[in-house]
Amino acid sequence: MDRKRELKQQYKETPVEAGVFQITNKQNKKIYIGSTKNLKTLNGIKFMLENNGFTTSKELQTEWSEIGKEAFTFEVLEKLKKNDDPFVTEKEALAELEEKWLEKMQPYGEQGYNQKQAR
């Protein structure tokens, strides 16, 4: 029981880090790029996929359901660095970081599960 309490405390003390992540389908090499204000929530994303609740990319959800979680890997691409600029919010900085990775990786069409956003 003490070990459980110790692990909970360790979890709480771990700093919350925002960042950009990638989900890769090992079979067809398609990727999904996403971002989160808390990288600890990647387990929540896995949970949504396992329970058919990932609505951000229907194609990714469909393939996850069809071929199983063993065919996918999760990877943190970059953690958001703390910004001292009072005019840039964490949300804006995270959106910029995600945009940088979307531009670099081009996870659209045959290469990925992301949808190009109309600007």
Rosetta constraint file for C-alpha pairs under 8 A:
AtomPair CA 1 CA 5 HARMONIC 6.49 0.50
AtomPair CA 2 CA 6 HARMONIC 6.03 0.50
AtomPair CA 3 CA 7 HARMONIC 6.14 0.50
AtomPair CA 4 CA 8 HARMONIC 6.24 0.50
AtomPair CA 5 CA 9 HARMONIC 6.21 0.50
AtomPair CA 6 CA 10 HARMONIC 6.16 0.50
AtomPair CA 7 CA 11 HARMONIC 6.11 0.50
AtomPair CA 8 CA 12 HARMONIC 6.26 0.50
AtomPair CA 9 CA 13 HARMONIC 6.18 0.50
AtomPair CA 10 CA 14 HARMONIC 6.21 0.50
AtomPair CA 16 CA 37 HARMONIC 7.90 0.50
AtomPair CA 16 CA 38 HARMONIC 5.61 0.50
AtomPair CA 16 CA 39 HARMONIC 7.26 0.50
AtomPair CA 16 CA 40 HARMONIC 7.40 0.50
AtomPair CA 17 CA 37 HARMONIC 6.68 0.50
AtomPair CA 17 CA 38 HARMONIC 5.23 0.50
AtomPair CA 17 CA 39 HARMONIC 5.80 0.50
AtomPair CA 17 CA 40 HARMONIC 7.77 0.50
AtomPair CA 17 CA 79 HARMONIC 6.70 0.50
AtomPair CA 17 CA 80 HARMONIC 7.00 0.50
AtomPair CA 18 CA 35 HARMONIC 7.55 0.50
AtomPair CA 18 CA 36 HARMONIC 5.65 0.50
AtomPair CA 18 CA 37 HARMONIC 4.11 0.50
AtomPair CA 18 CA 38 HARMONIC 4.77 0.50
AtomPair CA 18 CA 39 HARMONIC 5.69 0.50
AtomPair CA 18 CA 79 HARMONIC 5.90 0.50
AtomPair CA 18 CA 80 HARMONIC 5.39 0.50
AtomPair CA 18 CA 94 HARMONIC 7.25 0.50
AtomPair CA 19 CA 35 HARMONIC 5.62 0.50
AtomPair CA 19 CA 36 HARMONIC 5.76 0.50
AtomPair CA 19 CA 37 HARMONIC 6.55 0.50
AtomPair CA 19 CA 38 HARMONIC 7.27 0.50
AtomPair CA 19 CA 39 HARMONIC 6.34 0.50
AtomPair CA 19 CA 76 HARMONIC 7.23 0.50
AtomPair CA 19 CA 77 HARMONIC 7.52 0.50
AtomPair CA 19 CA 78 HARMONIC 5.59 0.50
AtomPair CA 19 CA 79 HARMONIC 4.14 0.50
AtomPair CA 19 CA 80 HARMONIC 4.97 0.50
AtomPair CA 19 CA 94 HARMONIC 6.74 0.50
AtomPair CA 19 CA 97 HARMONIC 7.81 0.50
AtomPair CA 20 CA 33 HARMONIC 7.12 0.50
AtomPair CA 20 CA 34 HARMONIC 5.71 0.50
AtomPair CA 20 CA 35 HARMONIC 4.21 0.50
AtomPair CA 20 CA 36 HARMONIC 6.57 0.50
AtomPair CA 20 CA 76 HARMONIC 6.09 0.50
AtomPair CA 20 CA 77 HARMONIC 5.55 0.50
AtomPair CA 20 CA 78 HARMONIC 5.42 0.50
AtomPair CA 20 CA 79 HARMONIC 6.47 0.50
AtomPair CA 20 CA 80 HARMONIC 7.80 0.50
AtomPair CA 20 CA 94 HARMONIC 7.77 0.50
AtomPair CA 20 CA 97 HARMONIC 7.13 0.50
AtomPair CA 20 CA 98 HARMONIC 5.88 0.50
AtomPair CA 20 CA 101 HARMONIC 7.81 0.50
AtomPair CA 21 CA 33 HARMONIC 5.87 0.50
AtomPair CA 21 CA 34 HARMONIC 5.43 0.50
AtomPair CA 21 CA 35 HARMONIC 5.89 0.50
AtomPair CA 21 CA 36 HARMONIC 7.98 0.50
AtomPair CA 21 CA 74 HARMONIC 7.09 0.50
AtomPair CA 21 CA 75 HARMONIC 5.56 0.50
AtomPair CA 21 CA 76 HARMONIC 4.28 0.50
AtomPair CA 21 CA 77 HARMONIC 5.14 0.50
AtomPair CA 21 CA 78 HARMONIC 7.16 0.50
AtomPair CA 22 CA 31 HARMONIC 6.55 0.50
AtomPair CA 22 CA 32 HARMONIC 5.51 0.50
AtomPair CA 22 CA 33 HARMONIC 4.66 0.50
AtomPair CA 22 CA 34 HARMONIC 6.41 0.50
AtomPair CA 22 CA 74 HARMONIC 5.79 0.50
AtomPair CA 22 CA 75 HARMONIC 5.22 0.50
AtomPair CA 22 CA 76 HARMONIC 6.34 0.50
AtomPair CA 22 CA 77 HARMONIC 6.59 0.50
AtomPair CA 23 CA 31 HARMONIC 5.55 0.50
AtomPair CA 23 CA 32 HARMONIC 5.07 0.50
AtomPair CA 23 CA 33 HARMONIC 6.66 0.50
AtomPair CA 23 CA 72 HARMONIC 6.58 0.50
AtomPair CA 23 CA 73 HARMONIC 5.59 0.50
AtomPair CA 23 CA 74 HARMONIC 4.65 0.50
AtomPair CA 23 CA 75 HARMONIC 6.53 0.50
AtomPair CA 24 CA 29 HARMONIC 6.20 0.50
AtomPair CA 24 CA 30 HARMONIC 5.92 0.50
AtomPair CA 24 CA 31 HARMONIC 4.50 0.50
AtomPair CA 24 CA 32 HARMONIC 6.57 0.50
AtomPair CA 24 CA 72 HARMONIC 5.36 0.50
AtomPair CA 24 CA 73 HARMONIC 5.20 0.50
AtomPair CA 24 CA 74 HARMONIC 6.58 0.50
AtomPair CA 25 CA 29 HARMONIC 5.12 0.50
AtomPair CA 25 CA 30 HARMONIC 5.36 0.50
AtomPair CA 25 CA 31 HARMONIC 6.28 0.50
AtomPair CA 25 CA 71 HARMONIC 5.75 0.50
AtomPair CA 25 CA 72 HARMONIC 4.61 0.50
AtomPair CA 25 CA 73 HARMONIC 6.78 0.50
AtomPair CA 26 CA 30 HARMONIC 7.69 0.50
AtomPair CA 26 CA 71 HARMONIC 5.39 0.50
AtomPair CA 26 CA 72 HARMONIC 5.73 0.50
AtomPair CA 26 CA 73 HARMONIC 7.22 0.50
AtomPair CA 27 CA 71 HARMONIC 6.41 0.50
AtomPair CA 29 CA 111 HARMONIC 7.30 0.50
AtomPair CA 30 CA 107 HARMONIC 7.27 0.50
AtomPair CA 30 CA 110 HARMONIC 7.13 0.50
AtomPair CA 30 CA 111 HARMONIC 4.96 0.50
AtomPair CA 30 CA 112 HARMONIC 4.37 0.50
AtomPair CA 30 CA 113 HARMONIC 6.82 0.50
AtomPair CA 31 CA 107 HARMONIC 5.79 0.50
AtomPair CA 31 CA 111 HARMONIC 6.60 0.50
AtomPair CA 31 CA 112 HARMONIC 4.45 0.50
AtomPair CA 31 CA 113 HARMONIC 6.06 0.50
AtomPair CA 31 CA 114 HARMONIC 7.96 0.50
AtomPair CA 32 CA 60 HARMONIC 7.76 0.50
AtomPair CA 32 CA 107 HARMONIC 6.19 0.50
AtomPair CA 32 CA 112 HARMONIC 5.74 0.50
AtomPair CA 32 CA 113 HARMONIC 5.08 0.50
AtomPair CA 32 CA 114 HARMONIC 5.78 0.50
AtomPair CA 33 CA 98 HARMONIC 7.56 0.50
AtomPair CA 33 CA 101 HARMONIC 7.42 0.50
AtomPair CA 33 CA 102 HARMONIC 6.63 0.50
AtomPair CA 33 CA 107 HARMONIC 6.96 0.50
AtomPair CA 33 CA 114 HARMONIC 6.87 0.50
AtomPair CA 34 CA 98 HARMONIC 6.74 0.50
AtomPair CA 35 CA 94 HARMONIC 7.11 0.50
AtomPair CA 35 CA 95 HARMONIC 7.74 0.50
AtomPair CA 35 CA 98 HARMONIC 6.13 0.50
AtomPair CA 36 CA 41 HARMONIC 7.54 0.50
AtomPair CA 36 CA 94 HARMONIC 7.87 0.50
AtomPair CA 37 CA 91 HARMONIC 7.71 0.50
AtomPair CA 37 CA 94 HARMONIC 7.63 0.50
AtomPair CA 41 CA 45 HARMONIC 6.63 0.50
AtomPair CA 42 CA 46 HARMONIC 6.37 0.50
AtomPair CA 43 CA 47 HARMONIC 6.12 0.50
AtomPair CA 44 CA 48 HARMONIC 6.19 0.50
AtomPair CA 45 CA 49 HARMONIC 6.27 0.50
AtomPair CA 45 CA 54 HARMONIC 7.29 0.50
AtomPair CA 46 CA 50 HARMONIC 6.11 0.50
AtomPair CA 47 CA 51 HARMONIC 6.14 0.50
AtomPair CA 48 CA 52 HARMONIC 6.05 0.50
AtomPair CA 48 CA 53 HARMONIC 4.61 0.50
AtomPair CA 48 CA 54 HARMONIC 5.16 0.50
AtomPair CA 49 CA 53 HARMONIC 5.80 0.50
AtomPair CA 49 CA 54 HARMONIC 5.19 0.50
AtomPair CA 49 CA 61 HARMONIC 6.02 0.50
AtomPair CA 49 CA 64 HARMONIC 6.84 0.50
AtomPair CA 49 CA 65 HARMONIC 7.66 0.50
AtomPair CA 50 CA 64 HARMONIC 7.68 0.50
AtomPair CA 50 CA 65 HARMONIC 7.28 0.50
AtomPair CA 50 CA 69 HARMONIC 7.45 0.50
AtomPair CA 52 CA 61 HARMONIC 6.52 0.50
AtomPair CA 52 CA 65 HARMONIC 7.14 0.50
AtomPair CA 53 CA 61 HARMONIC 7.80 0.50
AtomPair CA 54 CA 58 HARMONIC 7.19 0.50
AtomPair CA 54 CA 61 HARMONIC 6.00 0.50
AtomPair CA 55 CA 61 HARMONIC 7.50 0.50
AtomPair CA 57 CA 61 HARMONIC 6.30 0.50
AtomPair CA 57 CA 113 HARMONIC 6.33 0.50
AtomPair CA 57 CA 114 HARMONIC 6.81 0.50
AtomPair CA 58 CA 62 HARMONIC 6.04 0.50
AtomPair CA 59 CA 63 HARMONIC 6.25 0.50
AtomPair CA 59 CA 113 HARMONIC 6.40 0.50
AtomPair CA 60 CA 64 HARMONIC 6.01 0.50
AtomPair CA 60 CA 113 HARMONIC 5.95 0.50
AtomPair CA 61 CA 65 HARMONIC 6.12 0.50
AtomPair CA 62 CA 66 HARMONIC 6.15 0.50
AtomPair CA 63 CA 67 HARMONIC 5.93 0.50
AtomPair CA 63 CA 68 HARMONIC 7.62 0.50
AtomPair CA 64 CA 68 HARMONIC 5.11 0.50
AtomPair CA 64 CA 69 HARMONIC 6.00 0.50
AtomPair CA 64 CA 71 HARMONIC 7.80 0.50
AtomPair CA 64 CA 72 HARMONIC 7.74 0.50
AtomPair CA 65 CA 69 HARMONIC 7.83 0.50
AtomPair CA 67 CA 71 HARMONIC 6.69 0.50
AtomPair CA 68 CA 72 HARMONIC 7.84 0.50
AtomPair CA 80 CA 93 HARMONIC 7.67 0.50
AtomPair CA 80 CA 94 HARMONIC 6.63 0.50
AtomPair CA 80 CA 97 HARMONIC 7.44 0.50
AtomPair CA 83 CA 88 HARMONIC 7.68 0.50
AtomPair CA 83 CA 90 HARMONIC 7.83 0.50
AtomPair CA 88 CA 92 HARMONIC 6.33 0.50
AtomPair CA 88 CA 93 HARMONIC 6.54 0.50
AtomPair CA 89 CA 93 HARMONIC 6.22 0.50
AtomPair CA 90 CA 94 HARMONIC 5.95 0.50
AtomPair CA 91 CA 95 HARMONIC 6.16 0.50
AtomPair CA 92 CA 96 HARMONIC 6.24 0.50
AtomPair CA 93 CA 97 HARMONIC 6.21 0.50
AtomPair CA 94 CA 98 HARMONIC 6.12 0.50
AtomPair CA 95 CA 99 HARMONIC 6.08 0.50
AtomPair CA 96 CA 100 HARMONIC 6.19 0.50
AtomPair CA 97 CA 101 HARMONIC 6.52 0.50
AtomPair CA 98 CA 102 HARMONIC 6.13 0.50
AtomPair CA 99 CA 103 HARMONIC 6.05 0.50
AtomPair CA 100 CA 104 HARMONIC 6.19 0.50
AtomPair CA 101 CA 105 HARMONIC 5.86 0.50
AtomPair CA 101 CA 106 HARMONIC 7.95 0.50
AtomPair CA 102 CA 106 HARMONIC 5.38 0.50
AtomPair CA 102 CA 107 HARMONIC 6.58 0.50
AtomPair CA 106 CA 111 HARMONIC 7.18 0.50
AtomPair CA 106 CA 112 HARMONIC 7.55 0.50
AtomPair CA 107 CA 111 HARMONIC 5.16 0.50
AtomPair CA 107 CA 112 HARMONIC 3.95 0.50
AtomPair CA 107 CA 113 HARMONIC 6.18 0.50
AtomPair CA 107 CA 114 HARMONIC 5.66 0.50
AtomPair CA 108 CA 112 HARMONIC 4.57 0.50
AtomPair CA 108 CA 113 HARMONIC 5.95 0.50
AtomPair CA 108 CA 114 HARMONIC 5.32 0.50
AtomPair CA 108 CA 115 HARMONIC 6.08 0.50
AtomPair CA 108 CA 116 HARMONIC 6.97 0.50
AtomPair CA 109 CA 113 HARMONIC 6.96 0.50
AtomPair CA 109 CA 114 HARMONIC 7.78 0.50
AtomPair CA 109 CA 115 HARMONIC 7.85 0.50
